[in-house]
């Protein structure tokens, strides 16, 4: 897989003792346009894997797709276009809020932020499984060790890793998980773990799709915390194999 998403480049390493050339692996960043029913919706720079999932997840985050039943077909075109066909009539512009992210996924629809939340999926995770969950996500691929340039995101349910995606953007990696759920390739009754920080849009997309346990290697923002509290989600930061910081609803972590 890594042959499709990395390229090699020689760098010159310079120290007090001199200089030498060293081969580096770089993550490939490619522009893709997402179209809904042949109408272009937006573009983003992405790692060119998991593109079907990204296209559907991107449209979910922008407020165009709300359920798995709406998605009919996804086509990844070689000219940098992801064509999603869905049973929705309105493909016009949405009122969006620019978030802390960069690129096309650094925005969410205002409707997603302000509307009432549906009940989350009923799910708990034993604390003893968290170690395996985190380590399996971190070791699911060698791409980050090779490039030091990607974020990973995994979904855990029923004692195993159900889905895993990487991308140059933390938002993109989460969007790929959202797309996998909407395409019926992964469950929402699960826990999610991301190597990126949990800002408002990251938490919001997870809560809107029904994921009850949202975990990160790093920290939540204040608005991310407020959204988790409002939606009833369990928000976990600074997650490590042997400890976690549960900011909201710790009762879903069982001993």
LUMZA-219462 format. One line per field, with one value per atom (N, C-alpha, C): residue number from 0; atom name; x, y, z. Coordinates in steps of 0.02 Angstrom, whole numbers, plus 32768, in hexadecimal, padded with zeros to 4 digits. Each point is the difference from the previous one (the first is absolute). Example, Ala and Ser with C-alpha at 12.3 -4.5 7.8 and 13.67 -1.06 7.14 Angstrom:
REM residues 2
pos <- c(0_0_0_1_1_1) $
site <- c(N_CA_C_N_CA_C) $
px <- c(8294_7FD3_802D_7FEE_802A_7FD9) $
py <- c(7EE4_803B_803C_8035_803B_8037) $
pz <- c(8186_8000_8000_7FDC_8003_8025) $
REM end
This chain:
REM residues 255
pos <- c(0_0_0_1_1_1_2_2_2_3_3_3_4_4_4_5_5_5_6_6_6_7_7_7_8_8_8_9_9_9_10_10_10_11_11_11_12_12_12_13_13_13_14_14_14_15_15_15_16_16_16_17_17_17_18_18_18_19_19_19_20_20_20_21_21_21_22_22_22_23_23_23_24_24_24_25_25_25_26_26_26_27_27_27_28_28_28_29_29_29_30_30_30_31_31_31_32_32_32_33_33_33_34_34_34_35_35_35_36_36_36_37_37_37_38_38_38_39_39_39_40_40_40_41_41_41_42_42_42_43_43_43_44_44_44_45_45_45_46_46_46_47_47_47_48_48_48_49_49_49_50_50_50_51_51_51_52_52_52_53_53_53_54_54_54_55_55_55_56_56_56_57_57_57_58_58_58_59_59_59_60_60_60_61_61_61_62_62_62_63_63_63_64_64_64_65_65_65_66_66_66_67_67_67_68_68_68_69_69_69_70_70_70_71_71_71_72_72_72_73_73_73_74_74_74_75_75_75_76_76_76_77_77_77_78_78_78_79_79_79_80_80_80_81_81_81_82_82_82_83_83_83_84_84_84_85_85_85_86_86_86_87_87_87_88_88_88_89_89_89_90_90_90_91_91_91_92_92_92_93_93_93_94_94_94_95_95_95_96_96_96_97_97_97_98_98_98_99_99_99_100_100_100_101_101_101_102_102_102_103_103_103_104_104_104_105_105_105_106_106_106_107_107_107_108_108_108_109_109_109_110_110_110_111_111_111_112_112_112_113_113_113_114_114_114_115_115_115_116_116_116_117_117_117_118_118_118_119_119_119_120_120_120_121_121_121_122_122_122_123_123_123_124_124_124_125_125_125_126_126_126_127_127_127_128_128_128_129_129_129_130_130_130_131_131_131_132_132_132_133_133_133_134_134_134_135_135_135_136_136_136_137_137_137_138_138_138_139_139_139_140_140_140_141_141_141_142_142_142_143_143_143_144_144_144_145_145_145_146_146_146_147_147_147_148_148_148_149_149_149_150_150_150_151_151_151_152_152_152_153_153_153_154_154_154_155_155_155_156_156_156_157_157_157_158_158_158_159_159_159_160_160_160_161_161_161_162_162_162_163_163_163_164_164_164_165_165_165_166_166_166_167_167_167_168_168_168_169_169_169_170_170_170_171_171_171_172_172_172_173_173_173_174_174_174_175_175_175_176_176_176_177_177_177_178_178_178_179_179_179_180_180_180_181_181_181_182_182_182_183_183_183_184_184_184_185_185_185_186_186_186_187_187_187_188_188_188_189_189_189_190_190_190_191_191_191_192_192_192_193_193_193_194_194_194_195_195_195_196_196_196_197_197_197_198_198_198_199_199_199_200_200_200_201_201_201_202_202_202_203_203_203_204_204_204_205_205_205_206_206_206_207_207_207_208_208_208_209_209_209_210_210_210_211_211_211_212_212_212_213_213_213_214_214_214_215_215_215_216_216_216_217_217_217_218_218_218_219_219_219_220_220_220_221_221_221_222_222_222_223_223_223_224_224_224_225_225_225_226_226_226_227_227_227_228_228_228_229_229_229_230_230_230_231_231_231_232_232_232_233_233_233_234_234_234_235_235_235_236_236_236_237_237_237_238_238_238_239_239_239_240_240_240_241_241_241_242_242_242_243_243_243_244_244_244_245_245_245_246_246_246_247_247_247_248_248_248_249_249_249_250_250_250_251_251_251_252_252_252_253_253_253_254_254_254) $
site <- c(N_CA_C_N_CA_C_N_CA_C_N_CA_C_N_CA_C_N_CA_C_N_CA_C_N_CA_C_N_CA_C_N_CA_C_N_CA_C_N_CA_C_N_CA_C_N_CA_C_N_CA_C_N_CA_C_N_CA_C_N_CA_C_N_CA_C_N_CA_C_N_CA_C_N_CA_C_N_CA_C_N_CA_C_N_CA_C_N_CA_C_N_CA_C_N_CA_C_N_CA_C_N_CA_C_N_CA_C_N_CA_C_N_CA_C_N_CA_C_N_CA_C_N_CA_C_N_CA_C_N_CA_C_N_CA_C_N_CA_C_N_CA_C_N_CA_C_N_CA_C_N_CA_C_N_CA_C_N_CA_C_N_CA_C_N_CA_C_N_CA_C_N_CA_C_N_CA_C_N_CA_C_N_CA_C_N_CA_C_N_CA_C_N_CA_C_N_CA_C_N_CA_C_N_CA_C_N_CA_C_N_CA_C_N_CA_C_N_CA_C_N_CA_C_N_CA_C_N_CA_C_N_CA_C_N_CA_C_N_CA_C_N_CA_C_N_CA_C_N_CA_C_N_CA_C_N_CA_C_N_CA_C_N_CA_C_N_CA_C_N_CA_C_N_CA_C_N_CA_C_N_CA_C_N_CA_C_N_CA_C_N_CA_C_N_CA_C_N_CA_C_N_CA_C_N_CA_C_N_CA_C_N_CA_C_N_CA_C_N_CA_C_N_CA_C_N_CA_C_N_CA_C_N_CA_C_N_CA_C_N_CA_C_N_CA_C_N_CA_C_N_CA_C_N_CA_C_N_CA_C_N_CA_C_N_CA_C_N_CA_C_N_CA_C_N_CA_C_N_CA_C_N_CA_C_N_CA_C_N_CA_C_N_CA_C_N_CA_C_N_CA_C_N_CA_C_N_CA_C_N_CA_C_N_CA_C_N_CA_C_N_CA_C_N_CA_C_N_CA_C_N_CA_C_N_CA_C_N_CA_C_N_CA_C_N_CA_C_N_CA_C_N_CA_C_N_CA_C_N_CA_C_N_CA_C_N_CA_C_N_CA_C_N_CA_C_N_CA_C_N_CA_C_N_CA_C_N_CA_C_N_CA_C_N_CA_C_N_CA_C_N_CA_C_N_CA_C_N_CA_C_N_CA_C_N_CA_C_N_CA_C_N_CA_C_N_CA_C_N_CA_C_N_CA_C_N_CA_C_N_CA_C_N_CA_C_N_CA_C_N_CA_C_N_CA_C_N_CA_C_N_CA_C_N_CA_C_N_CA_C_N_CA_C_N_CA_C_N_CA_C_N_CA_C_N_CA_C_N_CA_C_N_CA_C_N_CA_C_N_CA_C_N_CA_C_N_CA_C_N_CA_C_N_CA_C_N_CA_C_N_CA_C_N_CA_C_N_CA_C_N_CA_C_N_CA_C_N_CA_C_N_CA_C_N_CA_C_N_CA_C_N_CA_C_N_CA_C_N_CA_C_N_CA_C_N_CA_C_N_CA_C_N_CA_C_N_CA_C_N_CA_C_N_CA_C_N_CA_C_N_CA_C_N_CA_C_N_CA_C_N_CA_C_N_CA_C_N_CA_C_N_CA_C_N_CA_C_N_CA_C_N_CA_C_N_CA_C_N_CA_C_N_CA_C_N_CA_C_N_CA_C_N_CA_C_N_CA_C_N_CA_C_N_CA_C_N_CA_C_N_CA_C_N_CA_C_N_CA_C_N_CA_C_N_CA_C_N_CA_C_N_CA_C_N_CA_C_N_CA_C_N_CA_C_N_CA_C_N_CA_C_N_CA_C_N_CA_C_N_CA_C_N_CA_C_N_CA_C_N_CA_C_N_CA_C_N_CA_C_N_CA_C_N_CA_C_N_CA_C_N_CA_C_N_CA_C_N_CA_C_N_CA_C_N_CA_C_N_CA_C_N_CA_C_N_CA_C_N_CA_C_N_CA_C_N_CA_C_N_CA_C_N_CA_C_N_CA_C_N_CA_C) $
px <- c(8029_7FD7_802B_8036_8027_801E_8008_8019_7FD0_7FBF_7FCE_7FFA_8019_7FF4_8040_803A_803F_802C_802E_8035_8042_8036_8042_8021_8027_8024_8041_8035_8040_8005_800E_800D_804A_8018_8045_8000_801B_8004_8041_7FFA_803A_800A_803C_8013_8042_8017_8042_8037_7FF6_8035_8001_7FCC_7FFE_7FB9_7FFB_7FBF_7FFF_7FC4_7FF7_7FB9_7FF7_7FBD_7FDC_7FBE_7FD7_7FBE_7FE9_7FC0_7FC7_7FCF_7FC5_7FC2_7FCE_7FBF_7FD0_7FDE_7FD0_7FBA_7FD0_7FBA_7FE7_7FDC_7FE4_7FC0_7FFD_7FC6_7FE2_7FC1_7FE1_7FBE_7FF2_7FBF_7FC9_7FC8_7FC5_7FC3_7FD6_7FC0_7FC9_7FD5_7FC7_7FC2_7FDD_7FC3_7FC6_7FC7_7FC3_7FCD_7FEB_7FD1_8017_8041_8022_8008_7FF1_800B_803D_8035_803B_7FEE_8016_7FF1_803D_803A_803C_803C_803B_803F_802B_802C_802E_803F_8036_803E_7FFE_8007_7FF9_8037_800B_802A_7FD5_8019_7FD4_7FF1_7FE6_7FE4_7FC0_7FD3_7FC0_7FD7_8003_7FE1_7FB4_7FE5_7FB7_7FE6_8021_7FEB_8009_8036_800A_7FCA_7FEE_7FCD_7FBE_7FEA_7FC0_8006_8038_800A_8004_8020_8005_7FB9_7FD6_7FBC_7FD7_800C_7FDE_8014_8040_8018_7FE6_7FF1_7FE6_7FB4_7FE1_7FB7_7FD6_801E_7FDA_7FE3_8025_7FE9_7FF6_7FC8_7FF0_7FFA_7FF8_7FF6_801D_800C_801B_7FCE_7FBF_7FCE_8000_801B_8001_8036_8035_8039_7FF0_8007_7FF0_803F_8030_803B_8038_803E_803B_8032_801A_8031_803C_803C_803D_801C_8004_8014_804B_8023_8049_8015_7FD4_8013_7FFA_7FFC_7FFE_7FBA_7FD0_7FBA_7FE0_7FDC_7FDA_7FB6_7FDF_7FBA_7FD3_7FD8_7FD2_7FB9_7FDA_7FBA_7FD5_7FD2_7FD9_7FB9_7FD3_7FB9_7FF2_801D_7FF4_7FF0_7FD5_7FEB_8027_8011_8020_804C_8020_8049_801B_7FD6_8016_802E_801C_802F_7FE0_8028_7FEA_8021_7FDE_8020_8032_803F_8034_8024_8021_802B_8047_802E_8046_801D_8021_8019_804B_801D_8047_8029_7FDF_8024_8019_8028_8018_7FE4_7FFD_7FE8_7FB4_7FE6_7FB9_7FD8_801E_7FDA_8001_801D_8002_7FC3_7FC5_7FC2_7FC8_7FCC_7FC6_7FC1_7FCA_7FC1_7FE6_7FE3_7FE4_7FC9_7FDA_7FCA_801A_803A_801D_8011_8015_8016_7FC5_7FCB_7FCB_7FC5_7FF7_7FC5_8004_7FC6_7FFC_8024_801A_8023_7FD1_8009_7FDE_8023_7FDD_8022_803C_8035_803B_7FF6_802A_7FFD_8011_7FE2_800C_803E_8036_803F_802D_8021_8033_803F_8039_803F_8024_8016_8028_8043_8015_8040_8038_7FFA_8034_8008_7FCD_8004_8021_8003_801A_8049_8027_8046_8006_7FDC_8002_7FE7_7FCB_7FE4_8034_801F_8030_803C_801B_803C_7FF1_7FC5_7FF0_7FF9_7FE3_7FFC_8046_802A_8042_802D_7FF2_802A_7FDD_7FC7_7FDA_8024_802D_8025_8044_8030_8042_8006_7FC9_8003_8017_7FE6_8015_8049_8016_8046_802E_7FE8_8028_8001_7FC6_7FFA_7FFB_7FE9_7FF4_7FD1_7FCF_7FD9_7FB6_7FE8_7FBA_7FE1_7FBE_7FD8_7FDD_7FF5_7FDB_7FBF_7FCF_7FC0_7FE3_7FEC_7FE6_7FBD_7FDB_7FBE_8001_7FEA_8005_7FBA_7FF0_7FC0_8007_7FDC_7FFF_8045_802C_8042_8032_7FF2_8030_7FFE_8035_8005_7FD7_7FCA_7FD2_8012_8022_8013_803C_802A_803A_8010_800C_8012_8036_8027_8034_7FF6_801A_8000_802F_8012_802A_7FDA_7FBE_7FD8_7FD9_7FFE_7FDB_7FB5_7FE6_7FBA_7FF1_802D_7FF6_7FFD_802C_8001_7FBE_7FE6_7FBF_7FC8_8003_7FCD_7FFE_803A_8001_7FDC_8007_7FDB_7FB5_7FEC_7FBA_7FE5_8027_7FEB_7FF9_802E_7FFC_7FC0_7FEC_7FC1_7FC5_7FFF_7FC8_7FFC_8038_8001_7FF3_7FF2_7FF2_803C_803C_803E_801A_7FE0_8015_7FC4_7FFD_7FC7_800A_7FC9_8004_7FFE_7FEA_7FFF_8047_802A_8048_8022_8041_802B_802F_800F_802D_803E_803A_803E_8025_8015_8024_8041_8033_803E_7FFD_7FCB_7FF8_7FDB_8004_7FDC_7FB5_7FD9_7FB7_7FE2_8001_7FDF_7FB6_7FDC_7FB7_7FE7_801D_7FE7_800F_8039_8011_7FCD_7FF2_7FD1_7FBA_7FEE_7FBD_7FEF_802D_7FF2_7FF7_802A_7FFA_7FBE_7FED_7FC1_7FC4_8002_7FC8_7FF3_8035_7FF6_7FEF_8006_7FE9_8036_8040_8037_7FFF_7FFC_7FFA_8041_8038_8041_8032_801A_802D_8042_8036_8041_8035_8031_8038_8041_8036_8042_8010_7FDF_800F_7FC2_7FF6_7FD0_7FC1_7FC9_7FC5_8004_7FDA_7FF8_7FC3_7FF6_7FC8_7FBD_7FFB_7FC1_7FF7_8037_7FFB_7FE4_8017_7FE7_7FB6_7FED_7FBA_7FD2_8016_7FD7_7FF9_8036_7FFC_7FCF_8003_7FD3_7FB7_7FF4_7FBC_7FE3_802A_7FE9_7FFD_8021_8003_8038_8031_8037_8035_8024_803A_803C_801F_8038_8040_8031_803D_803C_802B_803D_803D_803A_8040_7FFE_7FDF_7FF8_8042_8012_803C_7FEC_802A_7FED_7FEF_801D_7FF6_7FD9_7FE8_7FD9_7FDB_7FC9_7FD9_7FE7_7FF0_7FE0_7FB9_7FCE_7FBB_7FE3_7FF1_7FE7_7FB4_7FDD_7FB7_7FED_7FCB_7FDF_8031_8027_802F_7FDF_7FBE_7FDF_8001_800F_8004_8042_802E_803E_7FF6_7FFC_7FF0_803F_8003_803A_7FF7) $
py <- c(7FC4_803C_803F_8000_803D_8019_7FD3_8016_8030_7FFC_802A_8044_8005_803C_8022_7FE7_8021_8007_802E_8005_800B_7FF0_8006_8041_801D_803E_8001_8016_8005_8043_7FFE_803E_8001_803B_8008_800D_7FD2_8006_8024_8039_802A_8002_7FF0_8002_8025_8007_801F_7FD8_7FBF_7FD5_7FFF_801A_7FFF_7FF5_7FE7_7FF5_7FBE_7FE5_7FC0_7FFD_7FDC_7FF8_7FC6_800A_7FCD_7FFB_7FC3_7FF6_800A_8027_800E_7FE6_7FEB_7FEE_8039_8018_8037_7FE7_8015_7FF0_8027_7FDE_8020_8025_803F_802A_8013_7FED_8007_8025_8030_8022_7FD5_7FFC_7FDD_802D_8001_8023_7FCE_8011_7FD5_801D_7FD6_8015_7FD7_8020_7FDE_8005_7FC6_7FFF_802D_7FFC_8024_804B_8017_8046_8004_8025_8007_8022_7FE2_801B_8020_7FE1_801B_7FD7_801A_7FDE_7FFD_7FCE_7FFA_7FDD_800C_7FDC_7FC2_7FC5_7FC2_7FCF_7FD1_7FC6_7FD1_7FEB_7FDE_7FB7_7FF3_7FBF_800C_7FCF_8009_8038_8008_803A_7FFA_7FC5_7FF9_8016_7FE7_8013_804B_801C_8047_8029_7FEF_8026_8002_7FC6_7FFC_8023_7FF6_8021_804B_8018_8048_801E_7FDF_801A_7FFD_7FCE_7FFD_803D_800F_8039_8043_8004_803E_8004_7FCB_8003_7FE9_7FE1_7FEB_7FBA_7FD3_7FBB_7FF6_7FE2_7FF7_7FB7_7FD2_7FBA_7FD2_7FC3_7FCE_7FF1_8004_7FF0_802F_803C_8031_7FF1_7FDD_7FF5_7FC8_800E_7FCF_7FE5_802A_7FEB_8032_7FE6_802A_7FEA_8030_7FF2_802D_7FE3_8027_8004_803C_800B_8011_7FEB_8009_8049_802D_8046_8027_7FDE_8022_8015_7FD6_800F_7FC4_800C_7FCC_8011_7FD5_800C_7FD6_8021_7FDF_800C_7FCA_8005_7FEB_802C_7FF5_8018_7FE4_8010_8040_8037_8042_8030_802F_802E_8042_8017_8041_7FF9_8016_8000_8047_8030_8046_800F_803D_8013_7FFD_7FEC_7FFF_803A_8018_8031_7FDB_8013_7FDA_802D_7FDE_8021_7FE9_802E_7FEE_7FEC_7FC6_7FE5_8008_7FDF_8005_7FD6_7FDA_7FD6_8027_7FDE_801F_7FD9_8021_7FDF_7FFC_7FD9_7FFE_7FE3_7FD6_7FE2_8029_803B_802B_802B_7FE4_8023_7FCD_8016_7FD6_8029_7FDD_8024_801B_803B_801F_7FD5_7FDE_7FD5_7FC8_7FE4_7FCA_8018_803F_801A_8013_801C_801D_7FD1_7FCC_7FD5_7FD3_7FE3_7FD2_7FBE_7FDE_7FC1_7FC5_7FCF_7FC0_7FD8_7FD0_7FD6_7FDB_7FFB_7FDC_7FB4_7FDB_7FB8_7FE9_7FC9_7FE4_7FD4_8018_7FDB_8013_7FCD_800C_7FDA_8013_7FDE_7FEF_7FC2_7FF0_8025_8018_8022_7FD3_7FBF_7FD0_7FFD_8015_7FFF_803F_8034_8040_7FFA_7FDB_7FF6_7FE2_7FC9_7FE0_802F_8025_802F_8033_8021_8034_7FE3_7FC9_7FE4_7FE6_7FE4_7FE9_803A_8038_803B_801A_8006_801D_7FD3_7FBE_7FD2_7FE3_801C_7FE5_800B_802E_8010_801C_7FF9_801E_8045_8019_803E_803B_8006_8039_7FFA_7FC3_7FF7_8011_7FF3_800E_804A_8021_8046_8034_7FEC_802F_8038_7FEF_8034_7FF0_7FCC_7FEE_7FF6_8007_7FEF_7FBE_7FDB_7FC2_8004_7FD8_7FFF_7FB9_7FE5_7FBC_7FFC_7FCB_7FF4_7FBA_7FFB_7FC3_7FEA_7FC1_7FE5_7FB5_7FE6_7FB8_7FE1_8026_7FE6_7FFE_8024_8000_8042_800C_803C_7FF4_8028_7FF7_8028_8038_802A_802A_8010_802A_8027_8041_802A_8032_8015_8033_8037_803B_8037_8036_802C_8039_8031_7FFE_802B_7FD7_8017_7FDC_7FFF_8036_8001_7FCC_7FFA_7FD0_7FB9_7FEF_7FBD_7FF1_8030_7FF7_7FFB_8029_7FFD_7FBB_7FE0_7FBD_7FCE_8008_7FD5_800D_8040_8011_7FE0_8003_7FE3_7FB5_7FDF_7FB7_7FEC_8027_7FF2_8009_8037_800E_7FCF_7FE3_7FCE_7FB9_7FFA_7FBF_7FD4_801E_7FDA_7FFF_8025_8004_8016_7FEE_8013_8043_8022_803C_7FED_7FC5_7FE8_7FE9_8031_7FF4_8039_7FF9_8035_8015_8041_801A_801D_7FF6_801B_8024_803D_8027_801A_8006_801E_804C_801C_8048_801C_8041_801F_8002_8004_7FFB_8046_8022_8041_7FF6_8037_7FFD_7FD5_8009_7FDC_7FB6_7FED_7FBA_7FDD_801E_7FE3_8001_8036_8007_7FCA_7FF2_7FCC_7FBC_7FF1_7FBF_7FFA_8036_7FFE_7FFE_8024_8001_7FBC_7FDA_7FBE_7FCB_8012_7FD4_7FDD_800E_7FDF_801A_7FD3_8018_800D_7FE3_8007_801C_803B_8025_800B_7FE4_8001_8020_801F_801E_7FF7_7FFD_8000_8043_8035_8044_801D_8041_8023_8014_800A_801F_804C_8023_8048_800C_803F_800F_7FF3_8011_7FF4_7FB6_7FDD_7FB7_7FE0_8018_7FE8_8010_803D_8015_7FD7_7FEF_7FD8_7FB9_7FE4_7FBD_7FFF_8034_8004_8006_8029_800B_7FC2_7FDC_7FC5_7FC1_8002_7FC7_7FD0_8015_7FD4_7FFD_7FC9_7FF8_801B_8035_8020_7FF2_7FE2_7FEB_8020_8020_801D_7FDF_800F_7FE6_7FB4_7FDE_7FB7_7FDC_7FD8_7FD6_7FB8_7FD0_7FBA_7FF0_8027_7FF0_8035_8036_8033_802B_801D_802F_8038_8039_8037_8007_7FEA_8005_8044_802A_8043_8000_7FD1_7FFB_7FB6_7FF2_7FBE_7FC5_7FFD_7FC9_7FBD_7FFF_7FC0_7FCE_8017_7FD1_7FD8_8013_7FD9_7FD3_7FBF_7FD0_7FDA_7FEE_7FDC_7FB5) $
pz <- c(8000_8000_8000_8026_8008_7FBF_7FCD_7FC0_7FDF_8011_7FE2_8022_803D_8028_8017_7FEA_8012_7FC2_8004_7FCE_8023_7FDE_801E_7FE9_802D_7FF0_8028_7FE1_8024_8023_8041_8025_8012_800F_8016_804B_8026_8049_8011_8022_8010_804C_8016_8046_8007_803D_800B_7FDF_7FFA_7FE4_7FB4_7FE1_7FB7_7FE6_7FC4_7FE2_7FDA_7FFA_7FDC_7FE6_7FC9_7FE4_8022_8006_8020_7FDB_7FF4_7FDE_8031_7FEC_8029_7FDC_8027_7FE7_800E_7FCD_8006_7FF3_8029_7FF5_7FC4_7FD4_7FC4_8013_7FEF_800D_7FBC_7FF5_7FBF_8005_7FD3_8002_7FE2_8024_7FE7_8009_7FCD_8002_800F_802E_8011_7FDF_7FDA_7FDE_801A_8008_8016_7FC8_7FE6_7FC7_7FC8_7FF2_7FC9_800D_803C_8013_802C_7FEC_802B_8042_8037_8042_8020_7FF9_801F_7FEE_8011_7FF1_803E_8002_8038_7FEA_8023_7FF6_802C_7FE2_8026_7FEE_802D_7FF2_7FD5_7FC5_7FD0_800F_803C_8012_8028_8000_8022_7FE2_7FBE_7FE0_7FFD_7FF8_8002_8044_8034_8044_800C_7FE6_800A_7FDF_7FC2_7FDC_8025_8019_8024_8044_8023_8040_7FFA_7FCB_7FF3_7FF9_7FD9_7FF5_8040_802A_8041_802A_8002_8028_7FE7_7FBF_7FE4_8004_801A_800B_7FC5_7FCD_7FC6_8008_8020_800A_804B_8011_8047_8015_7FD1_8012_7FCB_8014_7FD1_7FC9_800E_7FCF_7FC4_8009_7FC9_7FCD_8013_7FD3_7FCF_7FBF_7FCC_7FDD_7FF1_7FDA_800B_8000_8005_7FCA_7FDB_7FCC_8009_8000_8003_7FB9_7FE7_7FBA_7FFE_7FCC_7FFD_7FFB_7FEC_7FF9_8041_8039_8040_8015_7FF4_8010_8022_8036_8022_7FF5_7FD9_7FEF_802E_8028_802D_7FE7_7FFA_7FEC_803B_8012_803D_7FF5_8027_7FFB_8028_7FE8_801E_7FC7_800D_7FCB_8002_803C_8007_7FFF_7FCB_7FFC_7FFF_8014_8000_803A_8002_8035_8045_8030_8046_8025_8034_802C_802B_7FFC_8023_8031_802F_8031_7FF4_7FF7_7FF6_8044_8001_803F_8005_8032_800B_7FD0_7FD5_7FD1_7FC4_7FD7_7FC3_7FC4_7FC6_7FC5_7FFE_7FD1_7FF4_8039_802A_8036_803F_7FFF_803B_8006_7FEF_8008_800A_8022_800D_7FF3_7FF1_7FF5_8043_7FFD_803D_801D_7FD4_8017_802C_7FEF_8029_8045_8006_8040_802D_7FE2_8029_800C_7FD7_8007_803D_8011_8038_7FEE_8032_7FF6_8006_7FD4_8007_8037_801F_8032_7FE2_8027_7FEA_8005_7FDD_8005_8047_8014_8043_7FFE_801E_7FFC_803A_801D_8032_7FEB_801B_7FF0_8041_8008_803B_7FFF_8039_8003_7FE8_800A_7FEC_7FB4_7FD9_7FB7_7FE3_8029_7FE6_7FEA_8025_7FEE_7FBB_7FF3_7FBF_7FC9_800F_7FCF_7FEA_8030_7FF1_7FDA_8019_7FE1_7FB9_7FF6_7FBC_7FCF_8017_7FD5_7FF0_8033_7FF6_7FD5_8000_7FDB_7FC2_7FEF_7FC7_7FBE_7FFE_7FC3_8012_7FD2_800B_7FE1_7FE4_7FD9_802B_803D_8029_8015_800E_8012_7FC5_7FC3_7FC5_7FED_8009_7FE8_8037_803C_8038_7FE9_7FD5_7FDF_7FFD_8023_7FFA_8045_8002_803B_7FF4_8036_7FFD_8026_7FEC_8022_7FFC_8039_8001_8023_7FEF_801E_801F_803F_8026_8018_7FF4_8018_8009_8031_800C_8007_8021_8010_7FC7_7FC9_7FC9_7FD9_7FDB_7FD6_7FC1_7FF8_7FC9_7FC2_800A_7FC7_8014_7FCF_800B_7FC1_8008_7FC8_8015_7FCE_800A_7FCE_8011_7FD0_8017_7FD2_8011_802E_7FFE_802B_8033_803E_8034_7FF0_7FE2_7FED_7FCB_7FD0_7FCA_801A_802F_801C_8024_8025_8021_7FCC_7FCC_7FCC_7FDF_7FF9_7FE2_802D_8042_802E_7FF9_7FFC_7FF7_7FC0_7FCA_7FC1_8004_8024_8008_8023_8032_8023_7FD2_7FDA_7FD4_7FC6_7FED_7FCB_801A_8041_801D_800A_8001_8007_8048_802B_8047_8029_8041_802A_8023_800E_802A_804A_800F_8045_8011_8012_8004_8025_8008_8019_7FC9_7FFC_7FCD_8023_7FE0_801A_7FC8_800C_7FCF_801D_7FD7_8017_7FFF_7FE4_7FFD_803C_800A_8037_7FF2_8036_7FFA_8004_7FC6_7FFB_7FF2_7FFC_7FFB_7FC7_7FC4_7FC6_8004_801D_8008_802E_8039_8030_7FE3_7FDE_7FE6_7FCD_7FD2_7FCE_8020_8031_8023_8025_8023_8026_7FD1_7FC9_7FD2_7FE0_7FF6_7FE1_8034_8041_8035_8027_7FF3_8024_8049_8031_8045_8025_7FE8_8023_7FCF_8010_7FD3_8024_7FE4_8022_7FD4_8021_7FDD_8026_7FDB_801E_8020_7FE7_8018_8024_7FFB_802A_7FDB_8025_7FE2_8007_7FD6_8009_802D_8014_802C_7FDD_7FC0_7FDC_7FF1_7FF3_7FF9_803F_803A_8040_8008_7FEE_8008_7FD3_7FC4_7FD2_801B_801B_801D_803A_802A_8039_7FEA_7FCD_7FE7_7FDF_7FDC_7FDC_802C_8039_802C_7FF1_7FD8_7FED_8036_8003_802B_7FDB_801A_7FDF_8028_7FDF_8021_7FDD_8028_7FE6_8020_7FE3_801A_8009_7FD1_8007_7FF5_8030_7FFE_800F_7FF0_800C_8049_802F_8047_8026_7FDD_8023_7FCD_8017_7FD7_802B_7FE2_8022_7FE3_8026_7FE9_8015_7FD0_800E_800A_7FE0_8008_8002_8023_8002_8005_8036_8009_800C_800A_8011_7FC6_7FC4_7FC7_8001_802A_8007_803B_7FF4_8036_8014_8040_801B_7FF9) $
REM end
